[in-house]
Amino acid sequence: MLRKSDQWTTALTAVLLVGALLACKKKASDDTTAPSASVAAAPTPPASAATAAAPDASATAPDGAKLGEVKRYPDKEKAQTGAARILQDGVKVYDEADDKTDDVATLDKDLLVFRLASVPDYELVEFPSGVGKVSPGWVPAKALDTTSAATVNREAVATQTKTAVVKAVSSAAPKTSAAASAAKPATSASSAVAIASAKAATAASAAAAAAASAQAVADKLAADAAKAKKAADKAAAKAVKASSKP
């Protein structure tokens, strides 16, 4: 009788072990779904960041007058030649025969210039704008002495030690800077997208590794449960066989 009791106890223990293993397998299966849920789509940066409006370069102020870019008046000009002397300090040089436009340089008294052409009230001259360098520009005719230095040659004008004070003018650099500044928001948005994508890829890899580990655990538990069930069935069969003996 004691032997039969032990056999039934063994069978009952095996059944309980199988139930526990099946419960563990179910829990492991639930765990494998959790990483999958966490692998959601990577957060997408707001469209406003990726499409940040760049400043309109056309809104910048127009460039000022540029040294040497003179306007010509073919229907009004008279050809001139010979050197001339500046009569006063602070004589302005213009790209056009108009003192309402931006000046490009300032000439001081006694500086020599070389005459090229004239229109009413203005003369187009070459003036020393640097060491060994001359540039064209319009100056008021009343500021020139065209007689005292008329015989001075063109080379002597260019090689004067005293030169004009050239005015610094705006160039294309501000436009380039504006374009670079406009590109910064787009670059920052691209960086944000790249960082978000990298984080999403890392999270996906971690989740996949966790899922694989959980699946391995579940497979092992299932194998152990199958073995336990087989053992339990065998024990139960023995118990039934034993109980059937007189």
MIDOSE-1310 file (N, C-alpha, C; in nm, 2 decimals, decimal comma, always signed):
residues 246
mlrk	+0,08/-0,12/+0,00/+0,00/+0,00/+0,00/+0,09/+0,13/+0,00; +0,20/+0,12/+0,08/+0,29/+0,23/+0,09/+0,35/+0,26/-0,05; +0,38/+0,15/-0,12/+0,44/+0,17/-0,26/+0,34/+0,24/-0,35; +0,22/+0,20/-0,35/+0,12/+0,27/-0,43/+0,11/+0,42/-0,40
sdqw	+0,11/+0,45/-0,27/+0,10/+0,59/-0,22/+0,22/+0,67/-0,28; +0,34/+0,61/-0,28/+0,46/+0,68/-0,33/+0,45/+0,70/-0,48; +0,39/+0,61/-0,55/+0,38/+0,62/-0,69/+0,28/+0,73/-0,73; +0,17/+0,74/-0,65/+0,07/+0,85/-0,68/+0,14/+0,98/-0,64
ttal	+0,21/+0,99/-0,54/+0,28/+1,11/-0,50/+0,38/+1,16/-0,61; +0,45/+1,06/-0,66/+0,54/+1,10/-0,77/+0,47/+1,15/-0,89; +0,36/+1,08/-0,93/+0,28/+1,13/-1,04/+0,22/+1,27/-1,02; +0,17/+1,29/-0,90/+0,11/+1,43/-0,87/+0,22/+1,53/-0,88
tavl	+0,34/+1,50/-0,83/+0,45/+1,60/-0,83/+0,49/+1,63/-0,97; +0,49/+1,53/-1,06/+0,53/+1,55/-1,20/+0,42/+1,64/-1,27; +0,29/+1,62/-1,24/+0,19/+1,70/-1,30/+0,20/+1,84/-1,25; +0,23/+1,87/-1,13/+0,25/+2,00/-1,07/+0,37/+2,07/-1,14
lvga	+0,48/+1,99/-1,16/+0,60/+2,05/-1,23/+0,57/+2,09/-1,37; +0,49/+2,00/-1,44/+0,45/+2,04/-1,58/+0,37/+2,17/-1,58; +0,28/+2,18/-1,49/+0,20/+2,30/-1,48/+0,28/+2,43/-1,46; +0,38/+2,41/-1,37/+0,47/+2,53/-1,34/+0,55/+2,57/-1,46
llac	+0,60/+2,47/-1,53/+0,68/+2,49/-1,65/+0,60/+2,56/-1,76; +0,47/+2,51/-1,78/+0,39/+2,57/-1,88/+0,36/+2,72/-1,84; +0,34/+2,75/-1,71/+0,31/+2,89/-1,67/+0,43/+2,97/-1,70; +0,56/+2,92/-1,67/+0,68/+3,00/-1,70/+0,69/+3,03/-1,85
kkka	+0,66/+2,93/-1,93/+0,66/+2,95/-2,08/+0,57/+3,06/-2,12; +0,45/+3,06/-2,06/+0,35/+3,17/-2,10/+0,41/+3,30/-2,06; +0,47/+3,31/-1,94/+0,52/+3,44/-1,90/+0,64/+3,49/-1,99; +0,72/+3,39/-2,03/+0,83/+3,42/-2,12/+0,78/+3,47/-2,26
sddt	+0,67/+3,41/-2,30/+0,61/+3,46/-2,43/+0,56/+3,60/-2,42; +0,50/+3,63/-2,30/+0,45/+3,77/-2,28/+0,56/+3,86/-2,28; +0,68/+3,82/-2,22/+0,79/+3,91/-2,22/+0,85/+3,94/-2,36; +0,84/+3,84/-2,45/+0,89/+3,87/-2,58/+0,81/+3,97/-2,66
taps	+0,68/+3,99/-2,62/+0,60/+4,09/-2,69/+0,63/+4,23/-2,64; +0,69/+4,24/-2,52/+0,71/+4,37/-2,46/+0,82/+4,45/-2,54; +0,94/+4,39/-2,58/+1,04/+4,46/-2,66/+0,98/+4,50/-2,79; +0,90/+4,41/-2,85/+0,84/+4,45/-2,98/+0,76/+4,57/-2,97
asva	+0,69/+4,58/-2,86/+0,60/+4,70/-2,85/+0,68/+4,83/-2,83; +0,80/+4,80/-2,76/+0,89/+4,92/-2,74/+0,96/+4,97/-2,86; +0,97/+4,88/-2,97/+1,03/+4,93/-3,09/+0,93/+5,00/-3,18; +0,89/+5,11/-3,13/+0,80/+5,19/-3,20/+0,87/+5,28/-3,31
aapt	+0,80/+5,34/-3,39/+0,87/+5,42/-3,50/+0,95/+5,53/-3,43; +1,07/+5,56/-3,48/+1,15/+5,66/-3,42/+1,08/+5,80/-3,43; +1,10/+5,88/-3,33/+1,03/+6,01/-3,33/+1,08/+6,09/-3,45; +0,99/+6,14/-3,52/+1,02/+6,23/-3,64/+1,03/+6,37/-3,60
ppas	+1,14/+6,44/-3,63/+1,15/+6,58/-3,59/+1,03/+6,66/-3,65; +0,99/+6,76/-3,59/+0,88/+6,84/-3,64/+0,92/+6,89/-3,78; +0,82/+6,90/-3,87/+0,85/+6,94/-4,01/+0,90/+7,08/-4,01; +0,86/+7,16/-3,91/+0,90/+7,30/-3,91/+1,05/+7,31/-3,89
aata	+1,11/+7,21/-3,82/+1,26/+7,21/-3,80/+1,33/+7,18/-3,93; +1,28/+7,07/-4,00/+1,35/+7,03/-4,12/+1,33/+7,12/-4,24; +1,22/+7,20/-4,23/+1,19/+7,29/-4,34/+1,20/+7,44/-4,29; +1,29/+7,46/-4,20/+1,30/+7,60/-4,15/+1,33/+7,69/-4,26
aapd	+1,25/+7,80/-4,27/+1,26/+7,89/-4,38/+1,39/+7,97/-4,37; +1,47/+7,97/-4,48/+1,59/+8,04/-4,48/+1,57/+8,19/-4,51; +1,65/+8,28/-4,46/+1,63/+8,42/-4,49/+1,65/+8,44/-4,63; +1,57/+8,53/-4,69/+1,57/+8,56/-4,83/+1,69/+8,65/-4,86
asat	+1,79/+8,60/-4,94/+1,91/+8,68/-4,97/+1,87/+8,81/-5,04; +1,76/+8,81/-5,12/+1,72/+8,92/-5,19/+1,68/+9,04/-5,11; +1,65/+9,01/-4,98/+1,61/+9,12/-4,89/+1,73/+9,20/-4,83; +1,85/+9,16/-4,86/+1,97/+9,23/-4,81/+1,98/+9,36/-4,89
apdg	+2,05/+9,46/-4,83/+2,06/+9,59/-4,90/+2,15/+9,58/-5,02; +2,13/+9,65/-5,12/+2,21/+9,64/-5,24/+2,35/+9,68/-5,22; +2,44/+9,63/-5,29/+2,58/+9,67/-5,27/+2,60/+9,81/-5,31; +2,70/+9,88/-5,24/+2,73/+10,01/-5,27/+2,81/+10,02/-5,40
aklg	+2,85/+10,15/-5,43/+2,94/+10,17/-5,55/+3,07/+10,10/-5,54; +3,12/+10,04/-5,65/+3,25/+9,97/-5,64/+3,36/+10,04/-5,72; +3,47/+10,05/-5,66/+3,59/+10,12/-5,72/+3,61/+10,06/-5,86; +3,62/+10,16/-5,96/+3,65/+10,12/-6,10/+3,54/+10,09/-6,19
evkr	+3,42/+10,07/-6,13/+3,30/+10,03/-6,21/+3,23/+10,16/-6,25; +3,29/+10,24/-6,34/+3,23/+10,37/-6,38/+3,13/+10,36/-6,49; +3,04/+10,46/-6,48/+2,93/+10,47/-6,58/+2,99/+10,56/-6,69; +2,96/+10,53/-6,82/+3,01/+10,61/-6,93/+2,89/+10,67/-7,00
ypdk	+2,91/+10,79/-7,06/+2,81/+10,86/-7,13/+2,85/+10,89/-7,27; +2,84/+10,80/-7,36/+2,89/+10,81/-7,50/+2,84/+10,93/-7,57; +2,71/+10,96/-7,55/+2,65/+11,07/-7,62/+2,68/+11,21/-7,56; +2,74/+11,21/-7,45/+2,77/+11,34/-7,38/+2,92/+11,37/-7,36
ekaq	+3,00/+11,26/-7,36/+3,14/+11,28/-7,33/+3,22/+11,35/-7,43; +3,32/+11,42/-7,38/+3,43/+11,48/-7,47/+3,56/+11,42/-7,43; +3,64/+11,38/-7,52/+3,77/+11,32/-7,48/+3,86/+11,43/-7,43; +3,94/+11,39/-7,32/+4,03/+11,48/-7,26/+4,16/+11,41/-7,24
tgaa	+4,27/+11,48/-7,21/+4,40/+11,42/-7,19/+4,48/+11,52/-7,10; +4,59/+11,46/-7,05/+4,68/+11,55/-6,97/+4,65/+11,53/-6,82; +4,75/+11,57/-6,74/+4,73/+11,56/-6,59/+4,66/+11,68/-6,54; +4,60/+11,67/-6,42/+4,54/+11,78/-6,36/+4,57/+11,77/-6,21
rilq	+4,56/+11,88/-6,14/+4,59/+11,89/-5,99/+4,46/+11,91/-5,91; +4,45/+11,84/-5,80/+4,33/+11,86/-5,72/+4,35/+11,99/-5,64; +4,24/+12,07/-5,64/+4,25/+12,21/-5,58/+4,22/+12,22/-5,43; +4,16/+12,12/-5,37/+4,12/+12,12/-5,23/+4,11/+11,98/-5,17
dgvk	+4,11/+11,98/-5,04/+4,10/+11,85/-4,97/+3,96/+11,80/-4,97; +3,95/+11,67/-4,96/+3,82/+11,60/-4,95/+3,74/+11,60/-5,07; +3,80/+11,60/-5,19/+3,72/+11,59/-5,32/+3,68/+11,44/-5,34; +3,55/+11,42/-5,35/+3,49/+11,29/-5,37/+3,50/+11,24/-5,51
vyde	+3,52/+11,11/-5,52/+3,52/+11,04/-5,65/+3,40/+10,95/-5,66; +3,33/+10,95/-5,78/+3,21/+10,88/-5,79/+3,22/+10,78/-5,91; +3,13/+10,68/-5,91/+3,13/+10,59/-6,03/+3,04/+10,66/-6,14; +2,96/+10,75/-6,10/+2,87/+10,82/-6,20/+2,89/+10,97/-6,19
addk	+2,86/+11,05/-6,29/+2,87/+11,19/-6,29/+2,75/+11,25/-6,21; +2,75/+11,21/-6,08/+2,63/+11,26/-6,00/+2,67/+11,25/-5,85; +2,67/+11,36/-5,79/+2,72/+11,36/-5,64/+2,61/+11,31/-5,55; +2,49/+11,27/-5,60/+2,39/+11,21/-5,52/+2,41/+11,05/-5,51
tddv	+2,51/+11,00/-5,58/+2,54/+10,86/-5,57/+2,65/+10,84/-5,47; +2,68/+10,71/-5,44/+2,78/+10,68/-5,34/+2,92/+10,71/-5,40; +3,00/+10,77/-5,31/+3,14/+10,79/-5,35/+3,23/+10,67/-5,33; +3,34/+10,66/-5,40/+3,43/+10,54/-5,38/+3,56/+10,58/-5,33
atld	+3,60/+10,71/-5,33/+3,73/+10,75/-5,28/+3,73/+10,90/-5,25; +3,83/+10,94/-5,18/+3,85/+11,08/-5,15/+3,99/+11,13/-5,19; +4,00/+11,24/-5,26/+4,13/+11,30/-5,31/+4,16/+11,42/-5,23; +4,29/+11,43/-5,19/+4,34/+11,55/-5,12/+4,40/+11,65/-5,21
kdll	+4,42/+11,77/-5,16/+4,48/+11,88/-5,23/+4,62/+11,85/-5,29; +4,64/+11,89/-5,41/+4,77/+11,87/-5,48/+4,79/+11,73/-5,54; +4,70/+11,64/-5,51/+4,72/+11,51/-5,58/+4,70/+11,52/-5,73; +4,78/+11,45/-5,80/+4,77/+11,46/-5,95/+4,68/+11,35/-6,00
vfrl	+4,60/+11,38/-6,10/+4,51/+11,28/-6,17/+4,53/+11,30/-6,32; +4,49/+11,19/-6,39/+4,50/+11,20/-6,54/+4,36/+11,20/-6,60; +4,34/+11,30/-6,69/+4,21/+11,33/-6,74/+4,18/+11,23/-6,86; +4,06/+11,18/-6,87/+4,02/+11,08/-6,97/+3,90/+11,14/-7,06
asvp	+3,80/+11,20/-6,99/+3,68/+11,25/-7,06/+3,61/+11,35/-6,97; +3,52/+11,42/-7,03/+3,44/+11,52/-6,95/+3,30/+11,52/-7,00; +3,21/+11,56/-6,90/+3,07/+11,59/-6,93/+3,04/+11,72/-6,86; +2,93/+11,78/-6,88/+2,91/+11,91/-6,81/+2,92/+11,89/-6,65
dyel	+3,01/+11,97/-6,59/+3,03/+11,97/-6,45/+3,11/+11,86/-6,39; +3,15/+11,76/-6,47/+3,23/+11,65/-6,42/+3,34/+11,60/-6,52; +3,45/+11,55/-6,46/+3,55/+11,49/-6,55/+3,58/+11,35/-6,50; +3,60/+11,27/-6,60/+3,65/+11,13/-6,57/+3,80/+11,13/-6,57
vefp	+3,85/+11,08/-6,46/+4,00/+11,08/-6,44/+4,05/+10,95/-6,39; +4,18/+10,93/-6,41/+4,24/+10,82/-6,34/+4,32/+10,87/-6,22; +4,30/+10,81/-6,11/+4,37/+10,86/-5,98/+4,44/+10,75/-5,92; +4,55/+10,78/-5,84/+4,63/+10,68/-5,78/+4,55/+10,62/-5,66
sgvg	+4,51/+10,49/-5,68/+4,43/+10,42/-5,57/+4,51/+10,33/-5,49; +4,64/+10,32/-5,51/+4,73/+10,24/-5,44/+4,87/+10,25/-5,50; +4,97/+10,19/-5,44/+5,10/+10,20/-5,49/+5,12/+10,15/-5,63; +5,15/+10,23/-5,73/+5,16/+10,19/-5,86/+5,03/+10,15/-5,93
kvsp	+4,92/+10,19/-5,87/+4,79/+10,15/-5,92/+4,70/+10,27/-5,94; +4,62/+10,27/-6,06/+4,53/+10,38/-6,08/+4,39/+10,32/-6,10; +4,29/+10,40/-6,08/+4,15/+10,36/-6,10/+4,07/+10,48/-6,16; +3,97/+10,45/-6,24/+3,89/+10,56/-6,30/+3,78/+10,60/-6,21
gwvp	+3,74/+10,73/-6,22/+3,63/+10,78/-6,14/+3,59/+10,92/-6,19; +3,47/+10,96/-6,16/+3,42/+11,09/-6,19/+3,44/+11,19/-6,07; +3,49/+11,31/-6,10/+3,51/+11,41/-6,00/+3,45/+11,54/-6,05; +3,41/+11,63/-5,96/+3,36/+11,76/-6,00/+3,46/+11,84/-6,08
akal	+3,43/+11,90/-6,19/+3,52/+11,97/-6,28/+3,58/+12,09/-6,20; +3,50/+12,15/-6,11/+3,55/+12,27/-6,04/+3,66/+12,24/-5,94; +3,68/+12,11/-5,91/+3,79/+12,07/-5,82/+3,92/+12,05/-5,88; +3,93/+12,07/-6,02/+4,05/+12,04/-6,09/+4,12/+12,16/-6,14
dtts	+4,25/+12,16/-6,13/+4,34/+12,26/-6,20/+4,39/+12,19/-6,32; +4,34/+12,23/-6,44/+4,38/+12,15/-6,56/+4,50/+12,22/-6,63; +4,56/+12,32/-6,58/+4,67/+12,39/-6,65/+4,80/+12,38/-6,59; +4,81/+12,38/-6,46/+4,95/+12,38/-6,39/+5,03/+12,26/-6,41
aatv	+4,96/+12,14/-6,43/+5,03/+12,01/-6,44/+5,00/+11,94/-6,57; +4,95/+12,01/-6,67/+4,91/+11,95/-6,79/+5,01/+11,87/-6,86; +5,14/+11,90/-6,84/+5,25/+11,83/-6,91/+5,30/+11,71/-6,83; +5,25/+11,68/-6,71/+5,29/+11,56/-6,64/+5,23/+11,44/-6,71
nrea	+5,32/+11,34/-6,73/+5,27/+11,22/-6,80/+5,20/+11,13/-6,71; +5,13/+11,03/-6,77/+5,04/+10,94/-6,71/+5,12/+10,85/-6,61; +5,24/+10,81/-6,64/+5,32/+10,72/-6,55/+5,35/+10,80/-6,42; +5,38/+10,92/-6,42/+5,41/+11,00/-6,30/+5,29/+11,01/-6,21
vatq	+5,17/+11,01/-6,27/+5,05/+11,01/-6,19/+5,03/+10,88/-6,11; +5,06/+10,77/-6,18/+5,05/+10,64/-6,12/+5,15/+10,61/-6,01; +5,27/+10,67/-6,02/+5,38/+10,64/-5,93/+5,39/+10,74/-5,81; +5,29/+10,82/-5,79/+5,29/+10,92/-5,68/+5,30/+10,84/-5,54
tkta	+5,37/+10,90/-5,45/+5,37/+10,83/-5,31/+5,24/+10,86/-5,24; +5,18/+10,97/-5,27/+5,05/+11,00/-5,21/+4,94/+10,94/-5,29; +4,84/+10,88/-5,23/+4,73/+10,82/-5,30/+4,60/+10,86/-5,25; +4,49/+10,82/-5,32/+4,36/+10,85/-5,27/+4,32/+10,77/-5,15
vvka	+4,23/+10,82/-5,07/+4,17/+10,74/-4,96/+4,05/+10,66/-5,02; +4,07/+10,53/-5,04/+3,97/+10,45/-5,10/+3,86/+10,41/-5,00; +3,74/+10,43/-5,03/+3,63/+10,40/-4,94/+3,60/+10,25/-4,94; +3,59/+10,19/-4,82/+3,55/+10,05/-4,81/+3,40/+10,04/-4,85
vssa	+3,37/+9,95/-4,94/+3,23/+9,93/-4,98/+3,19/+9,78/-4,96; +3,06/+9,76/-4,95/+3,01/+9,63/-4,93/+3,04/+9,54/-5,05; +3,06/+9,41/-5,03/+3,08/+9,32/-5,14/+2,98/+9,21/-5,13; +3,01/+9,10/-5,21/+2,92/+8,99/-5,21/+2,93/+8,90/-5,09
apkt	+3,03/+8,94/-5,00/+3,05/+8,86/-4,88/+2,92/+8,85/-4,79; +2,85/+8,96/-4,76/+2,73/+8,95/-4,68/+2,63/+8,85/-4,74; +2,61/+8,85/-4,87/+2,52/+8,75/-4,93/+2,56/+8,61/-4,90; +2,69/+8,58/-4,91/+2,74/+8,45/-4,89/+2,72/+8,41/-4,74
saaa	+2,74/+8,51/-4,65/+2,72/+8,49/-4,51/+2,57/+8,46/-4,48; +2,48/+8,54/-4,55/+2,34/+8,51/-4,53/+2,30/+8,37/-4,58; +2,36/+8,33/-4,69/+2,33/+8,20/-4,74/+2,38/+8,09/-4,64; +2,50/+8,11/-4,58/+2,55/+8,02/-4,49/+2,46/+8,01/-4,36
saak	+2,42/+8,13/-4,32/+2,33/+8,13/-4,20/+2,20/+8,06/-4,23; +2,14/+8,08/-4,35/+2,02/+8,02/-4,39/+2,03/+7,87/-4,39; +2,16/+7,82/-4,42/+2,18/+7,67/-4,43/+2,19/+7,61/-4,29; +2,22/+7,69/-4,19/+2,24/+7,63/-4,05/+2,11/+7,56/-4,00
pats	+1,99/+7,63/-4,01/+1,88/+7,55/-3,96/+1,86/+7,42/-4,03; +1,87/+7,42/-4,16/+1,86/+7,29/-4,23/+1,96/+7,19/-4,19; +2,09/+7,23/-4,17/+2,19/+7,14/-4,12/+2,16/+7,09/-3,98; +2,11/+7,18/-3,89/+2,07/+7,13/-3,76/+1,96/+7,03/-3,77
assa	+1,86/+7,05/-3,86/+1,75/+6,96/-3,87/+1,79/+6,83/-3,92; +1,89/+6,83/-4,02/+1,94/+6,70/-4,07/+2,02/+6,63/-3,96; +2,09/+6,70/-3,87/+2,16/+6,63/-3,76/+2,06/+6,57/-3,67; +1,95/+6,64/-3,64/+1,85/+6,59/-3,55/+1,79/+6,46/-3,60
vaia	+1,76/+6,46/-3,73/+1,71/+6,34/-3,80/+1,81/+6,22/-3,79; +1,94/+6,25/-3,81/+2,04/+6,15/-3,81/+2,05/+6,09/-3,67; +2,05/+6,18/-3,56/+2,06/+6,13/-3,43/+1,94/+6,05/-3,39; +1,82/+6,09/-3,43/+1,70/+6,02/-3,40/+1,70/+5,88/-3,46
saka	+1,75/+5,88/-3,59/+1,75/+5,75/-3,66/+1,85/+5,65/-3,59; +1,97/+5,71/-3,55/+2,07/+5,63/-3,48/+2,01/+5,57/-3,35; +1,94/+5,65/-3,28/+1,88/+5,61/-3,15/+1,78/+5,50/-3,18; +1,70/+5,52/-3,28/+1,60/+5,42/-3,31/+1,66/+5,29/-3,35
ataa	+1,77/+5,30/-3,43/+1,84/+5,17/-3,47/+1,90/+5,10/-3,35; +1,95/+5,18/-3,26/+2,01/+5,12/-3,13/+1,90/+5,05/-3,05; +1,79/+5,12/-3,04/+1,68/+5,06/-2,96/+1,62/+4,94/-3,03; +1,62/+4,94/-3,16/+1,56/+4,82/-3,23/+1,66/+4,70/-3,21
saaa	+1,79/+4,73/-3,22/+1,89/+4,62/-3,20/+1,88/+4,56/-3,06; +1,86/+4,65/-2,96/+1,85/+4,61/-2,82/+1,72/+4,52/-2,80; +1,62/+4,57/-2,86/+1,49/+4,50/-2,85/+1,50/+4,36/-2,92; +1,56/+4,36/-3,04/+1,58/+4,23/-3,11/+1,66/+4,13/-3,03
aaaa	+1,77/+4,18/-2,96/+1,85/+4,09/-2,88/+1,77/+4,04/-2,76; +1,69/+4,13/-2,70/+1,61/+4,09/-2,58/+1,51/+3,99/-2,63; +1,45/+4,01/-2,74/+1,35/+3,91/-2,79/+1,41/+3,78/-2,82; +1,53/+3,78/-2,88/+1,60/+3,65/-2,91/+1,63/+3,58/-2,78
saqa	+1,68/+3,65/-2,68/+1,71/+3,59/-2,55/+1,59/+3,53/-2,48; +1,47/+3,61/-2,49/+1,35/+3,56/-2,43/+1,30/+3,44/-2,50; +1,32/+3,43/-2,63/+1,27/+3,32/-2,71/+1,36/+3,19/-2,67; +1,49/+3,22/-2,65/+1,57/+3,11/-2,61/+1,53/+3,05/-2,48
vadk	+1,50/+3,14/-2,39/+1,45/+3,09/-2,25/+1,32/+3,02/-2,27; +1,23/+3,07/-2,35/+1,10/+3,00/-2,37/+1,12/+2,86/-2,43; +1,21/+2,86/-2,53/+1,24/+2,73/-2,59/+1,29/+2,63/-2,49; +1,38/+2,67/-2,41/+1,44/+2,58/-2,31/+1,33/+2,53/-2,21
laad	+1,25/+2,63/-2,17/+1,14/+2,59/-2,07/+1,05/+2,49/-2,14; +1,02/+2,52/-2,26/+0,93/+2,43/-2,33/+0,99/+2,29/-2,34; +1,12/+2,28/-2,37/+1,19/+2,15/-2,38/+1,19/+2,08/-2,24; +1,21/+2,16/-2,13/+1,21/+2,10/-2,00/+1,07/+2,05/-1,96
aaka	+0,97/+2,13/-2,00/+0,83/+2,09/-1,97/+0,79/+1,96/-2,05; +0,84/+1,95/-2,17/+0,81/+1,83/-2,25/+0,88/+1,71/-2,18; +1,00/+1,73/-2,13/+1,07/+1,62/-2,06/+0,99/+1,58/-1,94; +0,95/+1,69/-1,86/+0,88/+1,66/-1,74/+0,75/+1,59/-1,76
kkaa	+0,68/+1,64/-1,87/+0,55/+1,57/-1,90/+0,57/+1,43/-1,94; +0,68/+1,40/-2,01/+0,70/+1,26/-2,05/+0,73/+1,17/-1,93; +0,81/+1,23/-1,84/+0,84/+1,16/-1,71/+0,72/+1,14/-1,63; +0,63/+1,24/-1,63/+0,50/+1,23/-1,55/+0,41/+1,12/-1,61
dkaa	+0,41/+1,12/-1,75/+0,32/+1,02/-1,81/+0,37/+0,88/-1,78; +0,51/+0,87/-1,79/+0,57/+0,74/-1,76/+0,54/+0,70/-1,62; +0,55/+0,80/-1,52/+0,53/+0,76/-1,38/+0,38/+0,73/-1,36; +0,29/+0,80/-1,43/+0,15/+0,78/-1,41/+0,11/+0,64/-1,47
akav	+0,18/+0,60/-1,58/+0,15/+0,47/-1,64/+0,20/+0,36/-1,54; +0,31/+0,38/-1,49/+0,36/+0,28/-1,39/+0,27/+0,27/-1,27; +0,21/+0,39/-1,22/+0,13/+0,39/-1,11/+0,00/+0,32/-1,14; -0,05/+0,34/-1,26/-0,18/+0,27/-1,30/-0,15/+0,12/-1,31
kass	-0,04/+0,09/-1,37/-0,01/-0,06/-1,38/+0,01/-0,12/-1,24; +0,07/-0,05/-1,15/+0,09/-0,10/-1,02/-0,04/-0,12/-0,95; -0,13/-0,02/-0,96/-0,26/-0,03/-0,89/-0,35/-0,14/-0,94; -0,32/-0,18/-1,06/-0,41/-0,28/-1,12/-0,37/-0,42/-1,08
kp	-0,25/-0,44/-1,01/-0,21/-0,57/-0,96/-0,29/-0,60/-0,84; -0,32/-0,73/-0,82/-0,40/-0,77/-0,69/-0,31/-0,76/-0,57
